[in-house]
């Protein structure tokens, strides 16, 4: 199973509550914060909600 590196590149200020909650569920609270998550359907679904705020790379 591969790992995804997720980096928050845009601010959460003024975003929908669902988008902020999704980012915080990943542990992303400040710009340039990063997290590593397993590459599965649940993670991909969360990324889809905030795809315009994050940068995703495979490790």
ABEGO torsion letter per residue (X at the ends): XBBBBBBBABBABGBBAAAAAAAAAAGBABBGBBBBBBBBAAAAAAAAAAAAABBBBBX
